[in-house]
Amino acid sequence: MARVAAVTAERQTLHLDWLDYAVALLAGGGLNWADAQSVATLYGKAQALLPSDLIVVPFERIVTAHVAAHPALAAAMAAKPHGAEPLRALLRDVGLRAMVADVMVRVGRATTPALLAISVADPASLARWAAALADVAQPEPDEDLADDAAAYLADALRGFADTPLAAVVIADAQPRFREFLAPVRKVAAHYGWDVGIAGGADPAFNFALDPHPPGDIMSPAPISSVVIPADMLPEVALATVVALRKAMS
């Protein structure tokens, strides 16, 4: 059984989306996502202050910082501007894969024993985002784009095999493109990760993507997700989390 499924089958699980709050309160309003240790330090401090059962690291924020620091990568992405090719060039970059993996390892250590997830846009949206990052025209979000982008994303995820990753969260996945998540889910299954959907009409995480999972896999319960706004007063944030934990006990 994958880790998220195992935990949610045993107890209620709470995700505190405190990232923007933590950046504002603990990092002076800015965070260098290209510095893995700075990211891990922030996550560790925030987790000690407001413990969350699920820690989510935003893939695109790390990538944006890495590309900004490596203009040669942006040039390589722009060299083949059609379809999902900019995304392919991005995700094949060895330096990028190592950077993201380093962040995941360090954040995982800083927030143990919470479940660790990485959040990434649905493949079609990710391909369009990569094109914009390379400053080329964004491709049409069609089935071919989703299919190609999902294959490139699945291949990149293999680079996180030695990290404490427990889940891959696909943000705002459009229903018509969810069938193209198959390569991502295949890789995730191989490494024992869950794949979930977040965003859209329901902000909570949905890891029960199979309506009829195999007999030895239990459908995990929904994870409660609560946003801690960046401008929330510290005493209010603490009281909110205490009340949430009390209600779940």
Accessible surface in RSA format (square Angstrom, percent):
REM  Atomic radii and reference values for relative SASA: ProtOr
REM  Chains: A
REM  Algorithm: Lee & Richards
REM  Probe-radius: 1.40
REM  Slices: 20
REM RES _ NUM      All-atoms   Total-Side   Main-Chain    Non-polar    All polar
REM                ABS   REL    ABS   REL    ABS   REL    ABS   REL    ABS   REL
RES MET A   1   111.96  58.0  40.58  26.9  71.38 169.9  39.77  33.8  72.18  95.6
RES ALA A   2    21.08  19.4  14.74  22.8   6.34  14.4  17.60  24.8   3.47   9.2
RES ARG A   3   101.60  42.7  99.22  50.6   2.38   5.7  51.51  70.4  50.10  30.4
RES VAL A   4     0.00   0.0   0.00   0.0   0.00   0.0   0.00   0.0   0.00   0.0
RES ALA A   5     1.72   1.6   1.71   2.6   0.01   0.0   1.71   2.4   0.01   0.0
RES ALA A   6    35.08  32.3  32.67  50.4   2.42   5.5  34.26  48.3   0.82   2.2
RES VAL A   7    30.87  20.3  29.99  27.1   0.88   2.1  30.87  26.8   0.00   0.0
RES THR A   8     8.48   6.0   1.18   1.2   7.30  17.4   1.18   1.6   7.30  11.0
RES ALA A   9    45.02  41.4   6.36   9.8  38.66  87.9  14.23  20.0  30.79  81.6
RES GLU A  10   149.05  85.6 111.24  84.2  37.81  90.0  41.62  80.5 107.43  87.7
RES ARG A  11   123.80  52.0 110.78  56.5  13.01  31.0  64.34  87.9  59.46  36.0
RES GLN A  12   115.87  64.8  97.52  71.3  18.34  43.7  46.00  97.9  69.87  53.0
RES THR A  13     3.27   2.3   0.10   0.1   3.17   7.5   0.10   0.1   3.17   4.8
RES LEU A  14     1.05   0.6   1.05   0.7   0.00   0.0   1.05   0.7   0.00   0.0
RES HIS A  15    13.26   7.2  13.26   9.2   0.00   0.0   8.09   8.3   5.17   6.0
RES LEU A  16     3.76   2.1   0.00   0.0   3.76   9.5   0.00   0.0   3.76  10.1
RES ASP A  17    56.04  39.3  52.86  52.6   3.19   7.5   3.95   9.3  52.09  52.0
RES TRP A  18     7.02   2.8   6.36   3.1   0.65   1.5   6.36   3.4   0.65   1.1
RES LEU A  19    17.71   9.9  17.32  12.4   0.39   1.0  17.32  12.2   0.39   1.0
RES ASP A  20    74.59  52.3  70.54  70.2   4.05   9.6  20.28  47.7  54.32  54.2
RES TYR A  21     5.13   2.4   5.13   2.9   0.00   0.0   4.22   3.2   0.92   1.1
RES ALA A  22     0.81   0.7   0.62   1.0   0.19   0.4   0.81   1.1   0.00   0.0
RES VAL A  23    18.44  12.1  18.44  16.7   0.00   0.0  18.44  16.0   0.00   0.0
RES ALA A  24    47.09  43.3  28.09  43.3  19.00  43.2  28.91  40.7  18.18  48.2
RES LEU A  25    77.24  43.0  49.70  35.6  27.55  69.3  54.18  38.0  23.07  62.1
RES LEU A  26    64.17  35.7  34.42  24.6  29.74  74.8  39.69  27.9  24.48  65.9
RES ALA A  27    32.19  29.6   8.72  13.5  23.47  53.4  19.91  28.0  12.28  32.5
RES GLY A  28    79.23  97.7   0.00   N/A  79.23  97.7  40.56 111.3  38.67  86.6
RES GLY A  29    53.98  66.6   0.00   N/A  53.98  66.6  23.66  64.9  30.32  67.9
RES GLY A  30    44.09  54.4   0.00   N/A  44.09  54.4  34.16  93.7   9.93  22.2
RES LEU A  31    34.92  19.4   8.32   5.9  26.60  66.9  12.30   8.6  22.61  60.9
RES ASN A  32    88.67  61.1  75.85  73.3  12.82  30.9  33.82  81.4  54.84  53.0
RES TRP A  33    22.89   9.2  21.80  10.6   1.09   2.6  14.06   7.5   8.83  14.3
RES ALA A  34    38.08  35.0  20.40  31.5  17.68  40.2  20.55  28.9  17.53  46.4
RES ASP A  35    56.23  39.4  50.61  50.4   5.62  13.3  12.77  30.0  43.46  43.3
RES ALA A  36     8.09   7.4   4.19   6.5   3.90   8.9   4.19   5.9   3.90  10.3
RES GLN A  37    90.64  50.7  89.36  65.3   1.28   3.0  50.43 107.3  40.21  30.5
RES SER A  38    41.99  35.5  32.96  44.0   9.04  20.8  15.79  33.6  26.20  36.7
RES VAL A  39     0.00   0.0   0.00   0.0   0.00   0.0   0.00   0.0   0.00   0.0
RES ALA A  40     2.05   1.9   1.98   3.1   0.07   0.2   2.05   2.9   0.00   0.0
RES THR A  41    57.16  40.7  49.04  49.7   8.12  19.4  45.09  60.6  12.07  18.2
RES LEU A  42     6.70   3.7   4.63   3.3   2.07   5.2   6.38   4.5   0.32   0.9
RES TYR A  43     2.12   1.0   2.12   1.2   0.00   0.0   2.09   1.6   0.03   0.0
RES GLY A  44    16.29  20.1   0.00   N/A  16.29  20.1  11.15  30.6   5.13  11.5
RES LYS A  45   115.20  56.2 105.09  64.5  10.10  24.1  62.42  56.2  52.77  56.2
RES ALA A  46     2.95   2.7   2.08   3.2   0.87   2.0   2.95   4.2   0.00   0.0
RES GLN A  47    23.22  13.0  21.89  16.0   1.33   3.2  12.39  26.4  10.83   8.2
RES ALA A  48    85.73  78.8  49.82  76.9  35.91  81.7  61.37  86.4  24.36  64.5
RES LEU A  49    64.13  35.7  52.93  37.9  11.20  28.2  56.31  39.5   7.82  21.1
RES LEU A  50     2.17   1.2   2.17   1.6   0.00   0.0   2.17   1.5   0.00   0.0
RES PRO A  51    65.98  48.1  65.98  60.1   0.00   0.0  65.98  54.5   0.00   0.0
RES SER A  52     3.18   2.7   0.13   0.2   3.06   7.0   0.62   1.3   2.56   3.6
RES ASP A  53    21.97  15.4  16.67  16.6   5.30  12.5   3.65   8.6  18.32  18.3
RES LEU A  54     0.49   0.3   0.00   0.0   0.49   1.2   0.00   0.0   0.49   1.3
RES ILE A  55     2.65   1.5   1.22   0.9   1.43   3.5   2.65   1.9   0.00   0.0
RES VAL A  56    28.00  18.4  18.00  16.3  10.00  24.1  18.00  15.6  10.00  27.1
RES VAL A  57     0.00   0.0   0.00   0.0   0.00   0.0   0.00   0.0   0.00   0.0
RES PRO A  58    23.06  16.8  22.90  20.9   0.16   0.6  23.06  19.0   0.00   0.0
RES PHE A  59     8.17   4.1   8.17   5.1   0.00   0.0   8.17   5.0   0.00   0.0
RES GLU A  60    36.71  21.1  36.55  27.7   0.16   0.4  23.68  45.8  13.03  10.6
RES ARG A  61    95.67  40.2  89.05  45.4   6.62  15.8  31.84  43.5  63.82  38.7
RES ILE A  62     0.00   0.0   0.00   0.0   0.00   0.0   0.00   0.0   0.00   0.0
RES VAL A  63     0.00   0.0   0.00   0.0   0.00   0.0   0.00   0.0   0.00   0.0
RES THR A  64    59.49  42.3  58.86  59.7   0.63   1.5  51.50  69.2   7.99  12.1
RES ALA A  65    24.26  22.3  14.31  22.1   9.94  22.6  21.53  30.3   2.73   7.2
RES HIS A  66    11.86   6.5  11.68   8.1   0.18   0.4   7.07   7.3   4.79   5.6
RES VAL A  67     8.04   5.3   6.33   5.7   1.70   4.1   6.33   5.5   1.70   4.6
RES ALA A  68    84.27  77.5  46.58  71.9  37.70  85.8  58.97  83.0  25.30  67.0
RES ALA A  69    62.29  57.3  31.43  48.5  30.86  70.2  42.07  59.2  20.22  53.6
RES HIS A  70    84.01  45.9  80.95  56.3   3.06   7.8  56.73  58.5  27.28  31.7
RES PRO A  71   101.95  74.3  94.42  86.1   7.53  27.4  97.91  80.8   4.04  25.1
RES ALA A  72    81.33  74.8  67.48 104.1  13.85  31.5  75.09 105.8   6.23  16.5
RES LEU A  73    12.77   7.1   7.43   5.3   5.34  13.4  11.38   8.0   1.39   3.7
RES ALA A  74    26.70  24.5  25.57  39.5   1.13   2.6  25.81  36.4   0.88   2.3
RES ALA A  75    63.15  58.1  49.03  75.7  14.13  32.1  57.30  80.7   5.86  15.5
RES ALA A  76    50.95  46.8  37.92  58.5  13.03  29.6  45.48  64.0   5.47  14.5
RES MET A  77     0.19   0.1   0.00   0.0   0.19   0.5   0.00   0.0   0.19   0.3
RES ALA A  78    35.85  33.0  25.19  38.9  10.66  24.3  25.37  35.7  10.48  27.8
RES ALA A  79    77.41  71.2  41.95  64.7  35.46  80.7  54.03  76.1  23.37  61.9
RES LYS A  80   132.31  64.5 130.45  80.0   1.86   4.4  78.74  70.9  53.57  57.1
RES PRO A  81    48.90  35.6  42.83  39.0   6.07  22.1  42.83  35.4   6.07  37.7
RES HIS A  82   143.13  78.2 139.47  96.9   3.66   9.4  97.03 100.0  46.10  53.6
RES GLY A  83    34.73  42.8   0.00   N/A  34.73  42.8  26.55  72.9   8.18  18.3
RES ALA A  84     5.39   5.0   1.17   1.8   4.22   9.6   1.27   1.8   4.12  10.9
RES GLU A  85    47.71  27.4  46.52  35.2   1.19   2.8  22.72  43.9  24.99  20.4
RES PRO A  86     0.08   0.1   0.04   0.0   0.04   0.1   0.08   0.1   0.00   0.0
RES LEU A  87     0.01   0.0   0.00   0.0   0.01   0.0   0.00   0.0   0.01   0.0
RES ARG A  88    88.27  37.1  88.24  45.0   0.04   0.1   5.45   7.4  82.82  50.2
RES ALA A  89    29.64  27.3  16.70  25.8  12.94  29.4  23.93  33.7   5.71  15.1
RES LEU A  90     0.00   0.0   0.00   0.0   0.00   0.0   0.00   0.0   0.00   0.0
RES LEU A  91     2.62   1.5   2.62   1.9   0.00   0.0   2.62   1.8   0.00   0.0
RES ARG A  92   147.17  61.8 131.47  67.0  15.70  37.4  33.08  45.2 114.09  69.1
RES ASP A  93    40.46  28.3  33.19  33.0   7.27  17.2   7.98  18.8  32.48  32.4
RES VAL A  94   123.01  80.9 119.13 107.9   3.88   9.3 119.60 103.9   3.41   9.3
RES GLY A  95    37.03  45.7   0.00   N/A  37.03  45.7  29.25  80.3   7.78  17.4
RES LEU A  96     2.50   1.4   2.50   1.8   0.00   0.0   2.50   1.8   0.00   0.0
RES ARG A  97    55.28  23.2  53.23  27.1   2.05   4.9  25.59  35.0  29.70  18.0
RES ALA A  98    60.58  55.7  48.06  74.2  12.52  28.5  56.21  79.2   4.37  11.6
RES MET A  99    25.98  13.5  20.66  13.7   5.32  12.7   8.62   7.3  17.35  23.0
RES VAL A 100     0.75   0.5   0.75   0.7   0.00   0.0   0.75   0.7   0.00   0.0
RES ALA A 101    18.30  16.8  18.23  28.1   0.07   0.2  18.30  25.8   0.00   0.0
RES ASP A 102    52.95  37.1  47.87  47.7   5.08  12.0  18.55  43.7  34.41  34.3
RES VAL A 103     0.00   0.0   0.00   0.0   0.00   0.0   0.00   0.0   0.00   0.0
RES MET A 104     0.03   0.0   0.03   0.0   0.00   0.0   0.03   0.0   0.00   0.0
RES VAL A 105    34.83  22.9  34.81  31.5   0.02   0.1  34.81  30.2   0.02   0.1
RES ARG A 106    83.98  35.3  80.62  41.1   3.36   8.0   8.90  12.2  75.09  45.5
RES VAL A 107     0.00   0.0   0.00   0.0   0.00   0.0   0.00   0.0   0.00   0.0
RES GLY A 108     6.88   8.5   0.00   N/A   6.88   8.5   3.63  10.0   3.24   7.3
RES ARG A 109   184.25  77.4 160.54  81.8  23.71  56.5  61.75  84.4 122.50  74.2
RES ALA A 110    44.59  41.0  14.11  21.8  30.48  69.3  26.58  37.4  18.01  47.7
RES THR A 111     0.91   0.7   0.71   0.7   0.21   0.5   0.21   0.3   0.71   1.1
RES THR A 112    99.76  71.0  72.65  73.6  27.11  64.6  60.65  81.5  39.11  59.1
RES PRO A 113   123.40  89.9 102.63  93.6  20.76  75.5 106.28  87.8  17.11 106.3
RES ALA A 114    16.75  15.4   0.86   1.3  15.89  36.1   7.96  11.2   8.79  23.3
RES LEU A 115     6.46   3.6   6.06   4.3   0.40   1.0   6.06   4.3   0.40   1.1
RES LEU A 116     2.76   1.5   2.74   2.0   0.02   0.1   2.74   1.9   0.02   0.1
RES ALA A 117     0.00   0.0   0.00   0.0   0.00   0.0   0.00   0.0   0.00   0.0
RES ILE A 118     1.78   1.0   1.78   1.3   0.00   0.0   1.78   1.3   0.00   0.0
RES SER A 119    21.45  18.1  21.11  28.2   0.34   0.8   4.86  10.4  16.59  23.2
RES VAL A 120     2.80   1.8   2.22   2.0   0.58   1.4   2.80   2.4   0.00   0.0
RES ALA A 121    19.39  17.8  18.37  28.3   1.02   2.3  18.69  26.3   0.70   1.8
RES ASP A 122     1.78   1.2   1.78   1.8   0.00   0.0   0.89   2.1   0.89   0.9
RES PRO A 123     2.25   1.6   2.25   2.1   0.00   0.0   2.25   1.9   0.00   0.0
RES ALA A 124     0.38   0.4   0.31   0.5   0.08   0.2   0.31   0.4   0.08   0.2
RES SER A 125    40.18  34.0  35.23  47.0   4.96  11.4  20.91  44.5  19.27  27.0
RES LEU A 126     0.00   0.0   0.00   0.0   0.00   0.0   0.00   0.0   0.00   0.0
RES ALA A 127     0.16   0.1   0.00   0.0   0.16   0.4   0.00   0.0   0.16   0.4
RES ARG A 128    70.81  29.7  70.81  36.1   0.00   0.0   6.74   9.2  64.07  38.8
RES TRP A 129    61.98  24.9  55.79  27.0   6.19  14.5  43.60  23.2  18.37  29.8
RES ALA A 130     0.00   0.0   0.00   0.0   0.00   0.0   0.00   0.0   0.00   0.0
RES ALA A 131     0.04   0.0   0.04   0.1   0.00   0.0   0.04   0.1   0.00   0.0
RES ALA A 132    49.72  45.7  29.24  45.1  20.48  46.6  33.75  47.5  15.97  42.3
RES LEU A 133    45.97  25.6  24.65  17.6  21.32  53.6  30.07  21.1  15.90  42.8
RES ALA A 134     7.87   7.2   0.00   0.0   7.87  17.9   1.14   1.6   6.73  17.8
RES ASP A 135   132.40  92.7 109.82 109.3  22.58  53.4  30.21  71.1 102.19 101.9
RES VAL A 136    32.44  21.3  16.46  14.9  15.97  38.5  25.53  22.2   6.91  18.7
RES ALA A 137    88.41  81.3  65.95 101.8  22.46  51.1  77.35 108.9  11.06  29.3
RES GLN A 138    85.35  47.7  61.36  44.8  23.99  57.1  15.09  32.1  70.27  53.3
RES PRO A 139    21.11  15.4   9.64   8.8  11.47  41.7  21.11  17.4   0.00   0.0
RES GLU A 140   131.27  75.4 124.61  94.3   6.66  15.9  53.34 103.2  77.93  63.6
RES PRO A 141    40.03  29.2  37.48  34.2   2.55   9.3  37.84  31.2   2.19  13.6
RES ASP A 142    59.19  41.5  58.93  58.7   0.26   0.6  24.94  58.7  34.25  34.2
RES GLU A 143    81.10  46.6  80.76  61.1   0.34   0.8  37.11  71.8  44.00  35.9
RES ASP A 144   107.59  75.4 104.87 104.4   2.72   6.4  26.50  62.4  81.09  80.9
RES LEU A 145     8.80   4.9   5.03   3.6   3.77   9.5   8.16   5.7   0.64   1.7
RES ALA A 146     0.15   0.1   0.15   0.2   0.00   0.0   0.15   0.2   0.00   0.0
RES ASP A 147    72.14  50.5  70.98  70.7   1.16   2.7   4.39  10.3  67.75  67.6
RES ASP A 148    66.03  46.3  63.74  63.4   2.29   5.4   3.40   8.0  62.64  62.5
RES ALA A 149     0.00   0.0   0.00   0.0   0.00   0.0   0.00   0.0   0.00   0.0
RES ALA A 150     0.00   0.0   0.00   0.0   0.00   0.0   0.00   0.0   0.00   0.0
RES ALA A 151    47.70  43.9  40.51  62.5   7.19  16.4  41.85  58.9   5.85  15.5
RES TYR A 152    47.61  22.2  44.96  25.6   2.65   6.9  30.44  22.9  17.17  21.2
RES LEU A 153     2.85   1.6   2.85   2.0   0.00   0.0   2.85   2.0   0.00   0.0
RES ALA A 154     5.73   5.3   5.73   8.8   0.00   0.0   5.73   8.1   0.00   0.0
RES ASP A 155    65.89  46.2  63.81  63.5   2.08   4.9  20.34  47.9  45.55  45.4
RES ALA A 156     5.17   4.8   5.13   7.9   0.04   0.1   5.13   7.2   0.04   0.1
RES LEU A 157     3.29   1.8   3.29   2.4   0.00   0.0   3.29   2.3   0.00   0.0
RES ARG A 158   110.39  46.4 101.84  51.9   8.55  20.4  32.95  45.0  77.44  46.9
RES GLY A 159    35.01  43.2   0.00   N/A  35.01  43.2  18.90  51.9  16.11  36.1
RES PHE A 160     4.67   2.3   4.67   2.9   0.00   0.0   4.67   2.8   0.00   0.0
RES ALA A 161    40.94  37.6  19.51  30.1  21.43  48.8  19.51  27.5  21.43  56.8
RES ASP A 162   141.73  99.3 112.35 111.8  29.39  69.5  40.82  96.1 100.92 100.6
RES THR A 163    15.95  11.3   2.21   2.2  13.74  32.7   3.49   4.7  12.46  18.8
RES PRO A 164    52.52  38.3  40.83  37.2  11.69  42.5  51.58  42.6   0.94   5.8
RES LEU A 165     5.64   3.1   0.04   0.0   5.60  14.1   0.04   0.0   5.60  15.1
RES ALA A 166     0.00   0.0   0.00   0.0   0.00   0.0   0.00   0.0   0.00   0.0
RES ALA A 167     0.00   0.0   0.00   0.0   0.00   0.0   0.00   0.0   0.00   0.0
RES VAL A 168     0.00   0.0   0.00   0.0   0.00   0.0   0.00   0.0   0.00   0.0
RES VAL A 169     1.31   0.9   1.31   1.2   0.00   0.0   1.31   1.1   0.00   0.0
RES ILE A 170     0.00   0.0   0.00   0.0   0.00   0.0   0.00   0.0   0.00   0.0
RES ALA A 171    28.76  26.4  27.41  42.3   1.36   3.1  27.41  38.6   1.36   3.6
RES ASP A 172    86.36  60.5  76.15  75.8  10.20  24.1  33.09  77.9  53.27  53.1
RES ALA A 173     6.50   6.0   0.76   1.2   5.74  13.0   0.77   1.1   5.73  15.2
RES GLN A 174    68.35  38.2  65.89  48.2   2.46   5.9  25.89  55.1  42.46  32.2
RES PRO A 175   109.36  79.7  94.56  86.2  14.80  53.8  95.25  78.6  14.11  87.7
RES ARG A 176   124.19  52.1 106.62  54.3  17.58  41.9  68.91  94.2  55.28  33.5
RES PHE A 177     3.65   1.8   2.21   1.4   1.44   3.7   2.44   1.5   1.21   3.5
RES ARG A 178    92.65  38.9  87.24  44.5   5.41  12.9  30.52  41.7  62.13  37.7
RES GLU A 179   132.43  76.0 104.72  79.2  27.71  66.0  44.25  85.6  88.18  72.0
RES PHE A 180    33.27  16.6  31.16  19.3   2.11   5.5  33.27  20.2   0.00   0.0
RES LEU A 181     3.07   1.7   3.07   2.2   0.00   0.0   3.07   2.2   0.00   0.0
RES ALA A 182    60.67  55.8  52.62  81.2   8.04  18.3  56.86  80.1   3.80  10.1
RES PRO A 183    41.40  30.2  34.88  31.8   6.51  23.7  40.81  33.7   0.59   3.6
RES VAL A 184     0.00   0.0   0.00   0.0   0.00   0.0   0.00   0.0   0.00   0.0
RES ARG A 185    75.44  31.7  71.50  36.4   3.93   9.4  17.12  23.4  58.31  35.3
RES LYS A 186   157.80  77.0 148.38  91.0   9.42  22.4  97.75  88.0  60.06  64.0
RES VAL A 187     3.56   2.3   2.60   2.4   0.96   2.3   3.56   3.1   0.00   0.0
RES ALA A 188     0.90   0.8   0.90   1.4   0.00   0.0   0.90   1.3   0.00   0.0
RES ALA A 189    77.08  70.9  49.92  77.0  27.15  61.8  57.79  81.4  19.29  51.1
RES HIS A 190   131.98  72.1  99.15  68.9  32.83  84.0  62.84  64.8  69.14  80.4
RES TYR A 191    70.65  33.0  43.85  25.0  26.79  69.7  31.38  23.6  39.27  48.4
RES GLY A 192    32.96  40.6   0.00   N/A  32.96  40.6  28.40  77.9   4.56  10.2
RES TRP A 193    14.59   5.9   7.55   3.7   7.05  16.5   1.76   0.9  12.83  20.8
RES ASP A 194    15.82  11.1  11.50  11.5   4.31  10.2   4.81  11.3  11.01  11.0
RES VAL A 195    13.23   8.7   5.01   4.5   8.22  19.8   5.01   4.4   8.22  22.3
RES GLY A 196     0.00   0.0   0.00   N/A   0.00   0.0   0.00   0.0   0.00   0.0
RES ILE A 197     8.71   5.0   7.82   5.8   0.89   2.2   7.82   5.6   0.89   2.4
RES ALA A 198    12.35  11.4  11.58  17.9   0.76   1.7  12.35  17.4   0.00   0.0
RES GLY A 199    28.74  35.4   0.00   N/A  28.74  35.4  19.03  52.2   9.71  21.8
RES GLY A 200    63.17  77.9   0.00   N/A  63.17  77.9  38.07 104.5  25.10  56.2
RES ALA A 201   116.01 106.7  68.71 106.0  47.30 107.6  81.25 114.4  34.76  92.1
RES ASP A 202    87.64  61.4  82.41  82.0   5.23  12.4  36.97  87.0  50.67  50.5
RES PRO A 203    97.45  71.0  89.12  81.2   8.32  30.3  90.02  74.3   7.42  46.1
RES ALA A 204    22.21  20.4  19.97  30.8   2.24   5.1  20.17  28.4   2.05   5.4
RES PHE A 205    12.38   6.2  10.49   6.5   1.89   4.9  10.62   6.4   1.76   5.0
RES ASN A 206    61.63  42.5  59.76  57.7   1.87   4.5  20.77  50.0  40.85  39.5
RES PHE A 207    14.99   7.5   0.85   0.5  14.14  36.8   0.85   0.5  14.14  40.5
RES ALA A 208    39.66  36.5  22.61  34.9  17.05  38.8  25.79  36.3  13.86  36.7
RES LEU A 209    40.61  22.6  16.24  11.6  24.37  61.3  19.14  13.4  21.47  57.8
RES ASP A 210    62.10  43.5  58.26  58.0   3.84   9.1   8.88  20.9  53.22  53.1
RES PRO A 211   116.21  84.7  83.88  76.5  32.33 117.5  96.87  80.0  19.34 120.2
RES HIS A 212   165.77  90.6 140.63  97.7  25.14  64.3  97.87 100.9  67.91  79.0
RES PRO A 213    38.76  28.3  22.37  20.4  16.39  59.6  22.76  18.8  16.01  99.5
RES PRO A 214    84.62  61.7  70.53  64.3  14.09  51.2  83.58  69.0   1.04   6.4
RES GLY A 215    88.62 109.3   0.00   N/A  88.62 109.3  45.46 124.8  43.16  96.7
RES ASP A 216   114.39  80.1  89.69  89.3  24.70  58.4  50.53 118.9  63.85  63.7
RES ILE A 217    68.06  38.7  62.85  46.8   5.21  12.6  62.85  45.3   5.21  14.1
RES MET A 218   103.49  53.6  98.32  65.1   5.17  12.3  81.01  68.9  22.48  29.8
RES SER A 219    59.87  50.6  34.76  46.4  25.11  57.8  28.62  60.9  31.25  43.8
RES PRO A 220    14.58  10.6   7.32   6.7   7.26  26.4   7.33   6.1   7.25  45.1
RES ALA A 221    49.62  45.6  41.50  64.0   8.12  18.5  47.22  66.5   2.40   6.3
RES PRO A 222   107.81  78.6  91.85  83.7  15.95  58.0  94.73  78.2  13.08  81.3
RES ILE A 223     0.52   0.3   0.06   0.0   0.46   1.1   0.23   0.2   0.29   0.8
RES SER A 224    56.86  48.0  49.15  65.6   7.71  17.8  22.70  48.3  34.16  47.9
RES SER A 225    33.76  28.5   8.88  11.9  24.88  57.3   0.97   2.1  32.79  45.9
RES VAL A 226    39.86  26.2  36.76  33.3   3.10   7.5  39.86  34.6   0.00   0.0
RES VAL A 227    96.16  63.3  81.91  74.2  14.25  34.3  81.91  71.2  14.25  38.6
RES ILE A 228     1.14   0.6   0.18   0.1   0.96   2.3   0.18   0.1   0.96   2.6
RES PRO A 229    54.15  39.5  49.16  44.8   4.99  18.1  54.15  44.7   0.00   0.0
RES ALA A 230    49.57  45.6  34.52  53.3  15.05  34.2  34.68  48.8  14.89  39.4
RES ASP A 231   127.55  89.3  99.78  99.3  27.78  65.7  50.20 118.2  77.35  77.1
RES MET A 232    44.99  23.3  31.53  20.9  13.47  32.1  39.34  33.5   5.65   7.5
RES LEU A 233   106.86  59.5 104.63  74.8   2.23   5.6 105.05  73.8   1.80   4.9
RES PRO A 234    53.29  38.8  53.15  48.5   0.14   0.5  53.28  44.0   0.02   0.1
RES GLU A 235   109.70  63.0 101.68  76.9   8.03  19.1  60.20 116.4  49.50  40.4
RES VAL A 236    67.01  44.1  65.03  58.9   1.98   4.8  66.99  58.2   0.02   0.0
RES ALA A 237     0.10   0.1   0.10   0.2   0.00   0.0   0.10   0.1   0.00   0.0
RES LEU A 238    76.60  42.7  76.18  54.5   0.42   1.1  76.25  53.6   0.35   0.9
RES ALA A 239    61.66  56.7  49.93  77.1  11.73  26.7  56.91  80.1   4.75  12.6
RES THR A 240    39.67  28.2  33.39  33.8   6.28  15.0  27.78  37.3  11.89  18.0
RES VAL A 241     9.64   6.3   9.64   8.7   0.00   0.0   9.64   8.4   0.00   0.0
RES VAL A 242    99.88  65.7  96.26  87.1   3.62   8.7  98.90  85.9   0.98   2.7
RES ALA A 243    59.68  54.9  50.78  78.4   8.90  20.2  55.34  77.9   4.34  11.5
RES LEU A 244    45.98  25.6  44.77  32.0   1.21   3.0  45.74  32.1   0.24   0.6
RES ARG A 245    73.98  31.1  69.27  35.3   4.71  11.2  46.96  64.2  27.01  16.4
RES LYS A 246   162.10  79.1 148.91  91.4  13.19  31.4  97.22  87.5  64.89  69.1
RES ALA A 247    87.59  80.5  47.87  73.9  39.73  90.4  60.19  84.8  27.41  72.6
RES MET A 248    41.38  21.4  23.71  15.7  17.67  42.1  23.46  19.9  17.93  23.8
RES SER A 249   124.89 105.5  56.47  75.4  68.41 157.6  78.29 166.7  46.60  65.3
END  Absolute sums over single chains surface
CHAIN  1 A    11502.3       8989.8       2512.5       6835.3       4667.0
END  Absolute sums over all chains
TOTAL         11502.3       8989.8       2512.5       6835.3       4667.0
